[in-house]
């Protein structure tokens, strides 16, 4: 299945990498690599990953958890593609990403 990333989710991933890089040199690059692996895993089998607990019933939302960094890659199954809508730290307030679902079309 094709994977598309909303621009705001790209911004999330970039900001996360920048924060991690500021904490330790090289950590941002490792995060970028893990994010790329997450997108590849979503593309390979988007329904393999668990549904979000803080998402609506429709559209179907799922998440890939990057355990090493404690980040959630949240995506929606929309029409014939998976759309990454947010990249957020696991400690961040639940559901803060839901307003982005309006950008799916």
N, CA and C of each residue as an Amber inpcrd file, in Angstrom:
protein
   315
   0.8520000  -1.1760000   0.0000000   0.0000000   0.0000000   0.0000000
   0.8990000   1.2420000   0.0000000   0.5180000   2.2150000  -0.7720000
   1.2460000   3.4730000  -0.8280000   1.1470000   4.2030000   0.5140000
   2.2490000   4.8390000   0.9180000   2.2620000   5.6500000   2.1350000
   2.5420000   7.0890000   1.7510000   1.6920000   7.9670000   2.2590000
   1.8640000   9.4100000   2.0650000   1.9990000  10.0360000   3.4490000
   2.8170000  11.0640000   3.5550000   2.9950000  11.7510000   4.8330000
   2.5050000  13.1840000   4.7070000   1.6130000  13.5920000   5.6030000
   1.1750000  14.9830000   5.6050000   2.3680000  15.8910000   5.9000000
   2.4090000  17.0740000   5.2890000   3.5200000  17.9990000   5.5570000
   3.7150000  18.2810000   7.0480000   2.6410000  18.3840000   7.7920000
   2.7490000  18.6590000   9.2280000   3.4030000  17.4770000   9.9550000
   3.1760000  16.2590000   9.4880000   3.8260000  15.0870000  10.0890000
   5.3080000  15.0590000   9.7300000   5.6510000  15.4830000   8.5080000
   7.0670000  15.6340000   8.1450000   7.7370000  16.6360000   9.0800000
   7.0270000  17.7260000   9.3640000   7.5510000  18.7320000  10.2880000
   7.7630000  18.1390000  11.6840000   6.8140000  17.2930000  12.1200000
   6.9470000  16.6120000  13.4200000   8.2310000  15.7950000  13.4680000
   8.4610000  15.0060000  12.4140000   9.6280000  14.1320000  12.3800000
  10.9230000  14.9450000  12.3710000  10.9340000  16.0300000  11.6040000
  12.1160000  16.8900000  11.5510000  12.3860000  17.5270000  12.9130000
  11.3410000  18.0230000  13.5570000  11.4910000  18.6560000  14.8710000
  11.9720000  17.6410000  15.9120000  11.4470000  16.4210000  15.8480000
  11.8920000  15.3800000  16.7840000  13.3680000  15.0820000  16.5780000
  13.7700000  14.9370000  15.3250000  15.1800000  14.6930000  15.0300000
  16.0700000  15.8240000  15.5100000  15.6110000  17.0620000  15.3160000
  16.3780000  18.2240000  15.7740000  16.5320000  18.2300000  17.2980000
  15.4320000  17.9260000  18.0100000  15.5000000  17.8800000  19.4820000
  16.4770000  16.8040000  19.9480000  16.4100000  15.6390000  19.3110000
  17.2930000  14.5450000  19.6930000  18.7490000  14.8640000  19.3620000
  18.9720000  15.4860000  18.2230000  20.3340000  15.8700000  17.8190000
  20.9170000  16.8850000  18.7900000  20.0930000  17.7980000  19.2730000
  20.5550000  18.7990000  20.2350000  20.9580000  18.1380000  21.5570000
  20.3070000  17.0300000  21.8610000  20.6130000  16.3110000  23.0930000
  21.9240000  15.5370000  22.9700000  22.1340000  14.9260000  21.7720000
  23.3550000  14.1380000  21.5650000  23.6440000  14.0560000  20.0730000
  24.8640000  14.3630000  19.6880000  25.2530000  14.3150000  18.2760000
  25.0270000  12.9160000  17.7000000  24.4020000  12.8640000  16.5420000
  24.1350000  11.5970000  15.8640000  22.7860000  10.9940000  16.1770000
  22.1530000  11.4390000  17.2430000  20.8650000  10.8690000  17.6460000
  19.7600000  11.2410000  16.6620000  19.8320000  12.4510000  16.1160000
  18.8380000  12.8650000  15.1300000  18.8860000  12.0080000  13.8820000
  20.0800000  11.6740000  13.4260000  20.2330000  10.8180000  12.2470000
  19.7070000   9.4140000  12.5210000  19.9390000   8.9150000  13.7250000
  19.4200000   7.5820000  14.0800000  17.8920000   7.5980000  14.1210000
  17.3330000   8.7010000  14.6190000  15.8750000   8.8150000  14.6230000
  15.3380000   8.8280000  13.1920000  15.9890000   9.5860000  12.3140000
  15.5550000   9.6490000  10.9090000  15.5790000   8.2640000  10.2800000
  16.5970000   7.4760000  10.5900000  16.6890000   6.1100000  10.0710000
  15.5320000   5.2630000  10.5860000  15.2440000   5.3680000  11.8810000
  14.1360000   4.6050000  12.4670000  12.7850000   5.0500000  11.8940000
  12.6330000   6.3390000  11.6620000  11.3960000   6.8320000  11.0540000
  11.2490000   6.2480000   9.6480000  12.3190000   6.2090000   8.8890000
  12.2810000   5.6010000   7.5610000  11.9000000   4.1330000   7.6210000
  12.4120000   3.4210000   8.5960000  12.0510000   2.0070000   8.7820000
  10.5820000   1.8650000   9.1410000  10.0800000   2.7920000   9.9430000
   8.6610000   2.7620000  10.3170000   7.7850000   2.9300000   9.0790000
   8.1220000   3.8890000   8.2370000   7.3420000   4.1230000   7.0150000
   7.4000000   2.8950000   6.1070000   8.5570000   2.2620000   5.9960000
   8.6900000   1.0550000   5.1700000   7.8390000  -0.0870000   5.7340000
   7.8120000  -0.2240000   7.0490000   7.0000000  -1.2730000   7.6770000
   5.5110000  -1.0040000   7.4770000   5.1100000   0.2460000   7.5610000
   3.7100000   0.6090000   7.3200000   3.3440000   0.2890000   5.8730000
   4.2220000   0.6350000   4.9530000   3.9720000   0.3740000   3.5350000
   3.8500000  -1.1220000   3.2600000   4.6650000  -1.9370000   3.9140000
   4.6510000  -3.3800000   3.7010000   3.3480000  -4.0250000   4.1700000
   2.8270000  -3.5730000   5.3110000   1.5950000  -4.1610000   5.8450000
   0.9610000  -3.1960000   6.8430000   0.1900000  -2.2320000   6.3500000
  -0.3440000  -1.1940000   7.2330000  -1.3080000  -1.6930000   8.3100000
  -1.9270000  -2.8240000   8.0980000  -2.8790000  -3.3110000   9.1060000
  -2.2260000  -4.2190000  10.1440000  -0.9350000  -4.4090000  10.0380000
  -0.1970000  -5.2170000  11.0040000  -0.0620000  -4.5100000  12.3460000
  -0.0030000  -3.2120000  12.3310000   0.2570000  -2.4270000  13.5390000
  -1.0450000  -2.1190000  14.2730000  -0.9730000  -1.9170000  15.5860000
  -2.2040000  -1.7660000  16.3720000  -2.9680000  -0.4710000  16.0720000
  -4.2720000  -0.5680000  16.2850000  -5.1130000   0.6240000  16.1770000
  -4.7710000   1.5680000  17.3230000  -4.9510000   2.8520000  17.0740000
  -4.7030000   3.8270000  18.1370000  -5.7970000   3.7290000  19.1910000
  -5.4260000   3.9100000  20.4330000  -6.4080000   3.9060000  21.5230000
  -7.0820000   5.2610000  21.6410000  -6.4250000   6.2970000  21.1500000
  -6.9550000   7.6490000  21.2900000  -7.4880000   8.2100000  19.9740000
  -7.7740000   7.3190000  19.0310000  -8.2750000   7.7550000  17.7290000
  -9.7460000   7.4440000  17.5440000 -10.3420000   8.0440000  16.5270000
 -11.7530000   7.7860000  16.2410000 -11.9280000   6.4170000  15.5770000
 -13.1680000   5.9650000  15.4850000 -13.4460000   4.7090000  14.7890000
 -13.2390000   4.8650000  13.2840000 -13.5830000   6.0110000  12.7590000
 -13.4190000   6.2950000  11.3360000 -12.7630000   7.6470000  11.1700000
 -11.7960000   7.8100000  10.3530000 -11.1500000   6.7410000   9.6030000
 -10.3290000   5.8580000  10.5400000 -10.0240000   4.6750000  10.0650000
  -9.2140000   3.7250000  10.8250000  -7.8200000   4.3250000  11.0550000
  -7.4310000   4.4520000  12.3090000  -6.1070000   5.0010000  12.6220000
  -5.2840000   3.9490000  13.3540000  -4.0180000   3.8910000  12.9960000
  -3.0940000   2.9240000  13.5790000  -1.7910000   3.6170000  13.9230000
  -0.9210000   2.9070000  14.6240000   0.3460000   3.5150000  14.9930000
   1.4780000   2.5100000  14.9450000   2.6290000   3.0210000  14.5720000
   3.8840000   2.2730000  14.6420000   4.6640000   2.9220000  15.7720000
   5.0820000   2.1270000  16.7360000   5.7890000   2.6530000  17.8980000
   7.2900000   2.4780000  17.7050000   8.0090000   3.5870000  17.7400000
   9.4690000   3.5540000  17.6730000   9.9590000   3.4960000  19.1200000
  10.1210000   2.2820000  19.6240000  10.4060000   2.0640000  21.0440000
  11.6970000   2.7320000  21.5000000  12.7140000   2.6830000  20.6770000
  14.0130000   3.2380000  21.0690000  13.9070000   4.7130000  21.4720000
  13.0190000   5.4440000  20.7970000  12.8790000   6.8770000  21.0580000
  11.5510000   7.2380000  21.7180000  10.6840000   6.2740000  21.8970000
   9.3640000   6.4700000  22.4910000   8.5110000   7.4480000  21.6780000
   8.5150000   7.2620000  20.3640000   7.7000000   8.0750000  19.4660000
   6.6740000   7.2000000  18.7750000   5.5120000   7.7820000  18.5520000
   4.4270000   7.1240000  17.8330000   4.3430000   7.7250000  16.4250000
   4.2990000   6.8690000  15.4310000   4.0310000   7.2950000  14.0540000
   2.5770000   6.9220000  13.8140000   1.7260000   7.9280000  13.8040000
   0.2860000   7.7040000  13.7100000  -0.1510000   7.9010000  12.2660000
  -0.9120000   6.9300000  11.7650000  -1.3570000   6.9990000  10.3770000
  -2.8000000   6.5410000  10.2480000  -3.4080000   6.9830000   9.1790000
  -4.7930000   6.6230000   8.8860000  -4.8240000   5.7820000   7.6110000
  -5.7000000   4.7970000   7.6000000  -5.9660000   4.0540000   6.3790000
  -7.0550000   4.8570000   5.6680000  -6.6980000   5.4440000   4.5570000
  -7.5890000   6.3720000   3.8640000  -7.6290000   6.0090000   2.3910000
  -8.8320000   5.6160000   1.9390000  -9.0280000   5.1810000   0.5570000
  -8.0350000   4.0580000   0.2540000  -7.1180000   4.2460000  -0.6710000
  -6.1920000   3.1680000  -1.0370000  -4.7650000   3.4490000  -0.5750000
  -4.6170000   4.2290000   0.4920000  -3.2810000   4.5500000   0.9810000
  -3.2610000   4.6600000   2.5020000  -2.0520000   4.6330000   3.0390000
  -1.8380000   4.9080000   4.4550000  -1.2550000   6.3160000   4.5310000
  -1.8310000   7.1500000   5.3760000  -1.4080000   8.5470000   5.4720000
  -0.8850000   8.8140000   6.8780000   0.4130000   9.1340000   6.9650000
   1.0080000   9.4850000   8.2630000   0.5080000  10.8770000   8.6220000
  -0.1750000  10.9680000   9.7600000  -0.7540000  12.2470000  10.1730000
   0.0110000  12.9080000  11.3180000   0.8180000  12.1240000  12.0550000
   1.5530000  12.7050000  13.1830000   2.7200000  11.8180000  13.5770000
   3.7400000  12.4550000  14.0910000   4.8720000  11.7890000  14.7280000
   4.9970000  12.4830000  16.0720000   4.6340000  11.7720000  17.1220000
   4.5120000  12.4170000  18.4280000   5.1400000  11.5650000  19.5250000
   5.6960000  12.2210000  20.5290000   6.2690000  11.4970000  21.6530000
   5.1560000  10.7990000  22.4110000   5.4350000   9.6240000  22.8990000
   4.4180000   8.8210000  23.5820000   3.8650000   9.4960000  24.8330000
   4.6150000  10.3960000  25.4370000   4.1280000  11.0770000  26.6390000
   3.2260000  12.2670000  26.3310000   3.1580000  12.6400000  25.0740000
   2.3400000  13.7920000  24.7020000   0.8660000  13.4810000  24.9130000
   0.1020000  14.5050000  25.1590000  -1.3260000  14.3640000  25.4270000
  -2.0160000  13.5450000  24.3360000  -2.7880000  12.5700000  24.7420000
  -3.5120000  11.7120000  23.8010000  -4.4830000  12.5160000  22.9540000
  -4.6140000  12.1190000  21.7150000  -5.6000000  12.7130000  20.8280000
  -5.2470000  14.0800000  20.2870000  -4.1020000  14.6160000  20.6340000
  -3.7420000  15.9630000  20.1780000  -3.5820000  16.0350000  18.6640000
  -3.4560000  14.9240000  18.0110000  -3.2430000  14.8370000  16.5660000
  -4.5450000  14.6890000  15.7780000  -5.6580000  14.4310000  16.4300000
  -6.9060000  14.1000000  15.7280000  -7.4090000  15.1880000  14.7850000
  -7.1580000  16.4330000  15.0960000  -7.6370000  17.5110000  14.2090000
  -6.9940000  17.4270000  12.8330000  -5.8640000  16.7710000  12.7350000
  -5.1710000  16.6430000  11.4460000  -5.8930000  15.7230000  10.4630000
  -6.7960000  14.9190000  10.9560000  -7.5300000  14.0080000  10.0670000
  -8.3430000  14.7730000   9.0320000  -8.6650000  16.0160000   9.3130000
  -9.4000000  16.8470000   8.3430000  -8.5680000  17.1240000   7.1010000
  -7.2510000  16.9230000   7.1730000  -6.3610000  17.1890000   6.0520000
  -6.1790000  15.9760000   5.1280000  -6.9130000  14.9110000   5.3400000
  -6.7130000  13.6990000   4.5560000  -7.0520000  13.8570000   3.0810000
  -8.0100000  14.6420000   2.7330000  -8.3730000  14.7850000   1.3120000
  -7.4320000  15.6530000   0.5400000
